[in-house]
Amino acid sequence: MKRIWLTAALAAALPGIAGAQVTGGSQSSTPTTGDVSAGPYGSGTTDANSVGVSGGGAATAANGGTATTDSRAKLNPNAAHQRSVATARDEDERARSMTNTHVRKDGDVRSRSMSIYKERGEKPVIDRESTVTNADGTTTTR
């Protein structure tokens, strides 16, 4: 069995007046009943002084399959963006999952996730989720 874990974190702090901190994020995973599974996660935090994102993922593949993960983050003084992807496959199954997180200074934390699992000869199972955490602390999930 091949197992890969990847974690990336990035944050920036700027001087200013402290405000309310907002934290949010999402994660997704494929069904774990087969020989392959993939599951990334992403989260972000913001206040009047800083923005930050973190994320990573895990992928497993049995029976000689392959598993990969990738996590990237970009940052400027006012916003941060993070993307994590986990992929696993073997001879008759495929799993792919991704999470994107976007943060603006003293604003919303937006995160969306998608996962796809497919067995040979079957239709793919697709799951999507979008989460927004507002500056007032309310969270909306679709």
C-alpha positions in Angstrom: 0.0 0.0 0.0 1.3 3.4 -0.9 0.5 6.3 1.3 1.4 10.0 0.8 0.9 12.9 3.2 1.5 16.5 2.4 1.0 19.6 4.4 1.6 23.2 3.5 1.2 26.3 5.6 1.6 30.0 4.8 0.8 33.1 6.8 1.6 36.8 6.8 1.2 39.5 9.5 1.0 43.2 8.9 0.9 45.9 11.6 -2.5 47.5 12.3 -5.5 47.5 14.6 -6.7 44.1 15.8 -10.1 43.0 14.6 -12.3 39.9 14.9 -10.5 36.8 13.7 -12.4 34.7 11.1 -11.4 31.0 10.5 -13.0 28.6 8.0 -12.2 25.8 5.6 -13.3 22.6 4.1 -12.2 19.0 3.4 -13.4 16.3 1.1 -12.7 12.6 0.7 -13.6 9.8 -1.6 -15.3 6.6 -0.4 -12.9 4.3 1.6 -14.6 1.0 0.6 -12.3 0.4 -2.4 -8.6 0.0 -2.8 -8.0 3.7 -3.4 -8.8 6.9 -1.4 -8.0 10.5 -1.6 -8.7 13.4 0.8 -7.3 16.9 0.9 -8.2 19.7 3.3 -7.8 23.5 3.4 -8.4 26.2 5.9 -7.8 29.9 6.2 -7.9 32.6 8.8 -8.1 36.4 8.6 -8.3 39.5 10.8 -7.5 43.2 10.4 -3.8 42.5 10.6 -3.1 39.2 8.8 -4.2 36.5 6.4 -3.2 32.9 6.5 -4.0 29.6 4.8 -3.0 26.0 5.4 -3.8 22.7 3.7 -2.6 19.3 2.7 -3.9 15.9 1.9 -3.6 12.2 1.9 -3.9 9.6 -0.8 -3.7 5.8 -0.6 -3.6 3.1 -3.2 -3.3 -0.7 -2.8 -2.5 -3.5 -5.2 0.4 -1.7 -6.9 -1.5 1.5 -7.5 -0.1 5.0 -7.4 -1.0 7.9 -5.1 0.0 11.5 -5.3 -0.7 14.8 -3.4 0.1 18.4 -4.2 -0.5 21.5 -2.1 0.3 25.1 -3.1 -0.3 28.5 -1.6 0.0 32.1 -2.8 0.0 35.1 -0.6 0.1 38.9 -0.8 -0.5 41.4 2.0 -4.3 41.4 1.5 -5.2 37.9 0.4 -4.1 34.3 0.5 -5.0 31.4 -1.7 -4.4 27.7 -1.1 -5.0 24.6 -3.3 -4.6 21.0 -2.4 -5.1 17.9 -4.7 -4.9 14.2 -3.8 -5.1 11.5 -6.5 -5.0 7.7 -6.2 -5.5 5.0 -8.8 -5.0 1.3 -9.4 -6.0 -1.0 -12.2 -9.7 -0.7 -11.9 -10.4 2.3 -9.6 -9.6 6.1 -9.6 -10.1 8.7 -6.9 -9.4 12.4 -7.1 -10.1 15.1 -4.6 -9.3 18.8 -4.4 -9.8 21.8 -2.1 -9.4 25.5 -2.8 -9.4 28.1 -0.1 -9.5 31.9 -0.6 -9.0 34.5 2.2 -9.1 38.3 2.1 -7.8 40.4 5.0 -10.6 41.3 7.5 -13.2 39.6 5.2 -14.6 36.2 4.3 -12.9 32.8 4.2 -14.2 30.9 1.2 -13.4 27.2 0.6 -14.7 24.7 -1.9 -14.1 21.0 -2.2 -14.8 18.3 -4.8 -14.2 14.6 -4.9 -14.6 12.0 -7.6 -14.5 8.2 -7.2 -14.9 5.9 -10.2 -14.8 2.1 -10.6 -14.3 0.5 -14.0 -17.7 0.0 -15.7 -19.6 2.2 -13.2 -20.6 5.9 -13.2 -18.4 8.2 -11.2 -19.5 9.4 -7.7 -19.0 13.1 -7.5 -19.4 15.2 -4.3 -19.1 19.0 -4.2 -19.2 21.4 -1.2 -18.7 25.1 -0.9 -18.3 26.9 2.5 -18.2 30.6 3.3 -17.4 31.9 6.7 -18.3 35.6 7.0 -16.6 38.3 9.1 -19.5 38.1 11.6 -18.7 34.4 12.2 -21.7 32.9 10.3 -20.9 29.9 8.1 -22.9 29.0 5.0 -22.4 25.5 3.4 -23.7 24.5 0.0 
